[in-house]
Amino acid sequence: MKDYKQEDLIKFLKNQRWFQSKSKRIQKIATIDQIEFNDIQILILEIEFNDFGKEQYFLPLSINEGTFQDDLNNENFLQQLFTKLTTKQSLQTAKKQQISLKLMEGSKFTVSANSSFKLLGVEQSNTSIIIDRQFIVKFIRKLGKGINPETEILEALNPQKLDFIPRLEAKICFETDSGETLLASIQKFIDNQGDGWRYCCNLLINLNNKEAILRFSQALANKTAQMHIALSQIHDDECFSMEDFNDHDLEKIKAEFNVELEKSLSLVKISGYKKEFELLEEIVVDNFLDVFEELIKKNIKKIRIHGDYHLGQVLKTQDSYIIIDFEGEPLKPVEKRKQKTSPLKDVAGMLRSFDYAFESHLKSSKEISAYISEEYKDLLGETKNKFLYEYLSKVIGRNFVFDDIELNKKLIRVYEIEKALYEVNYEINNRPDWLDIPINSLKELLAIN
């Protein structure tokens, strides 16, 4: 890499949205490999922290008058990069490795000299570029070992030709002697009117939109069921084929639940809610966790799921809805994001998202009367019930859910409790004014007066 002051690069990295370890102290930055690309360097960086942890990042970088520039914001660079990749298929790095473009079967991905490249305005942990409003390229900034969960899922679903999940067109990979690392996925771009969160919040401005909200919930439940059915029908890949739950799975599920419980319980008790929640752990253990045992008793199957399912992961199109972003929870290790489990965990995630949409609307509408507030709460209950029962009506009889509606509802409730506990931890550390949302949900879920 060209001459630079390491402290300047550290400062630059910590100001980037996609750099995930801003709070850690950087000990050293090393260049794993690079490509000289005119005045730009395509870098694979390894960041070493003072706790001896390491992370790798993908960064096309130039220095202009002493200022670092992330060239994924540079349309000229993107034009040159994709022109070379589509004509040569691969670029050689300084260490004789390859950055390669891999097209999926039947791919229509192409660029021309007149292609347009638009940086997606939404801030996110990756960087997304729209090409000609035909393709969307998601550049992975923090690189992970193993196969990327989203790319793996989309590639496995491609043969089903689903109209509510984007088609994977191509991948850009960094290929070394030790394996392959995903740098970017290229998907078919789907014209849309924004995500489900924005759509839902816009509808909530007026209670006269009640029927539209319920239709939205019902349609979304249908798409969710179709997604889980599609994932359960991938039989020719052991990474996707359905499996039985076993004792080890249950131990792991309970252990993860208890970690979230203990972590959040200590925070809840010091946040003014000690009295209400002093029996929280006892209530959960005595009344809910036994449902996990039923997964084995009833021979329920575990499958791959979305893993980070909420209203923001749905796009509203002119006449339908598209489910996106199958990477799973970004802060979890890749292997955990790829674990098979009950799809009812996704269902619980969406129910919690509806809670947040309604409650955030009430928070932002300070002049709403107590009567109107109750109207919204009644509508929230109807919206969640519409989603829940519509979903179950489409999947009951499949071997990844119980035949008994009440058992399904109980397992969903456990996953909602787990999600709400996570939200308690998040809100205390990031938005303490919002803590009442998961707290009130926990009270309802646990029937605490």
MOURKA-V991485 format. One record per helix or strand. SS is the DSSP state (a for helix, b for strand). FROM is the first residue (numbers start at 1). TO is the last residue. If there is no record, write none. Layout:
ss: {SS;SS}
from: {FROM;FROM}
to: {TO;TO}
//
This chain:
ss: {a;b;b;b;b;a;a;b;b;b;b;b;b;a;b;b;b;b;a;a;b;a;a;a;a;b;a;b;b;a;b;a;a;a;a}
from: {6;26;40;54;67;71;75;90;98;117;127;135;142;149;165;168;179;195;196;207;243;247;274;280;291;301;311;314;321;334;341;344;370;405;432}
to: {14;37;49;64;70;73;88;92;103;119;131;139;143;160;165;176;188;195;203;232;244;269;277;287;297;303;313;316;323;337;341;364;395;430;445}
//
